[in-house]
């Protein structure tokens, strides 16, 4: 287990050869199918704040936030304020790949409540955003520009016990946006497992 976590920890430093989305610039547009086969376009949520959460249940850093209840709690707490879209860019050929049905079961098991769970099997959307890790978080403001890009919090570990003492960057950013303020920490370094993109 220690070797697995060590390898995953190193993975957060990995980079993907791609043009990353930039804070203050328009968020890359996209259309993806959700876990129920319905098409979702980012433009559908024009005028609303959107949280994009890159996820992979096979990653211990992701599971830290689901087993502890942290991610589901955030999704529920801000359901009235933001549209929360979970995105999975794991390629179909990888051992971590899960079907839409399996991801729905995972969400139900852990009490997850995103507005939609999106499948990016080809990895095009993840690469357009520059998503490097799971989790990797993005917040799109009501004008369609990126207001936050980076980690979910400031403790880059896979330990559930660290959630309670960590500063949650996503929650802080949402609160500032709700208050009509600029996000004070708009860009941080994400941590987690590398996104399992199609090669």
SVG drawing of the C-alpha trace seen along z (x, -y; Angstrom):
<svg xmlns="http://www.w3.org/2000/svg" viewBox="-30 -42 37 45">
<polyline fill="none" stroke="black" stroke-width="0.4" points="0.0,0.0 2.9,-2.4 4.4,-1.8 1.1,-2.5 0.7,-5.8 4.3,-6.8 3.8,-6.2 0.6,-8.1 2.2,-10.9 4.9,-11.2 2.3,-11.2 0.9,-14.6 4.1,-16.1 3.6,-14.5 2.7,-16.9 0.6,-16.4 1.8,-17.9 -1.1,-20.2 -2.3,-23.8 -3.8,-24.3 -6.8,-26.5 -5.8,-29.8 -7.5,-31.7 -9.2,-34.9 -9.6,-33.4 -12.8,-31.8 -13.2,-28.2 -12.8,-25.8 -16.2,-24.8 -17.2,-21.1 -19.9,-18.6 -19.7,-15.2 -22.1,-12.4 -22.9,-11.8 -23.1,-8.4 -26.7,-8.0 -25.9,-8.7 -27.3,-12.2 -25.3,-15.0 -24.1,-17.9 -22.7,-21.1 -20.9,-23.6 -22.9,-26.3 -26.0,-24.8 -24.9,-26.5 -24.2,-30.0 -24.7,-32.6 -24.1,-30.0 -21.0,-29.2 -19.7,-25.7 -17.3,-23.5 -15.4,-20.9 -14.0,-18.0 -11.6,-15.6 -12.1,-12.2 -11.0,-8.6 -12.3,-6.2 -9.2,-4.1 -7.0,-6.8 -6.3,-6.9 -6.2,-10.7 -9.7,-10.8 -10.9,-8.1 -9.5,-10.2 -12.2,-12.8 -15.0,-10.3 -14.4,-8.0 -14.2,-10.9 -17.4,-12.4 -15.6,-15.6 -16.4,-15.7 -20.0,-14.6 -20.5,-17.2 -19.2,-20.0 -21.4,-18.9 -24.4,-19.0 -23.5,-22.2 -23.1,-24.2 -25.8,-22.6 -27.9,-25.8 -24.9,-28.1 -23.0,-26.1 -23.4,-23.4 -21.0,-20.7 -19.8,-18.5 -17.6,-15.5 -15.4,-14.5 -13.7,-11.2 -11.0,-11.1 -9.9,-7.5 -9.4,-5.7 -11.4,-2.5 -8.2,-0.4 -7.0,-1.2 -7.5,1.0 -9.1,-2.0 -11.8,-2.5 -15.4,-2.3 -18.5,-2.3 -21.3,-4.8 -23.3,-2.3 -20.3,-1.5 -19.7,-5.2 -23.4,-5.7 -23.1,-2.8 -19.9,-4.4 -21.7,-7.7 -24.6,-6.1 -22.4,-4.1 -20.5,-7.2 -23.4,-9.7 -22.0,-11.8 -24.3,-14.5 -22.8,-16.2 -25.3,-17.7 -23.9,-15.4 -21.1,-12.9 -19.4,-13.2 -17.4,-10.7 -14.3,-12.0 -13.0,-8.6 -11.1,-10.1 -9.5,-12.6 -10.1,-15.6 -11.7,-17.8 -9.2,-16.9 -6.4,-17.8 -8.1,-21.1 -8.2,-22.1 -4.8,-20.8 -6.1,-18.4 -3.1,-16.6 -4.3,-14.9 -7.3,-13.3 -8.6,-15.3 -7.9,-18.5 -10.4,-21.3 -11.7,-24.1 -14.3,-26.8 -15.9,-28.7 -17.6,-31.9 -21.0,-33.2 -19.3,-35.1 -17.7,-31.8 -14.2,-32.6 -12.0,-30.4 -12.0,-31.8 -10.0,-29.0 -7.7,-26.2 -5.8,-23.7 -6.0,-21.5 -9.0,-20.8 -7.1,-21.7 -3.6,-22.4 -2.7,-19.0 -1.3,-16.8 -1.8,-13.4 -4.1,-10.4 -4.9,-10.3 -8.6,-10.9 -7.6,-12.3 -6.0,-15.3 -9.3,-16.5 -10.4,-18.1 -7.3,-20.3 -6.8,-21.2 -7.8,-24.6 -10.3,-23.8 -9.4,-26.0 -12.6,-25.2 -14.9,-26.1 -13.0,-29.3 -13.2,-30.2 -16.9,-29.6 -17.6,-31.7 -15.6,-34.6 -17.5,-34.3 -20.8,-34.3 -19.7,-37.4 -18.9,-39.1 -15.2,-39.1 -12.2,-38.1 -10.8,-34.7 -7.8,-35.4 -6.0,-32.1 -7.0,-31.6 -4.3,-29.1 -2.7,-26.3 -0.7,-23.2 -3.0,-20.1 -2.0,-16.9 -3.1,-13.3 -2.8,-10.5 -2.0,-11.2 -5.0,-11.3 -5.2,-8.0 -5.4,-9.4 -5.7,-7.5 -2.3,-7.2"/>
</svg>
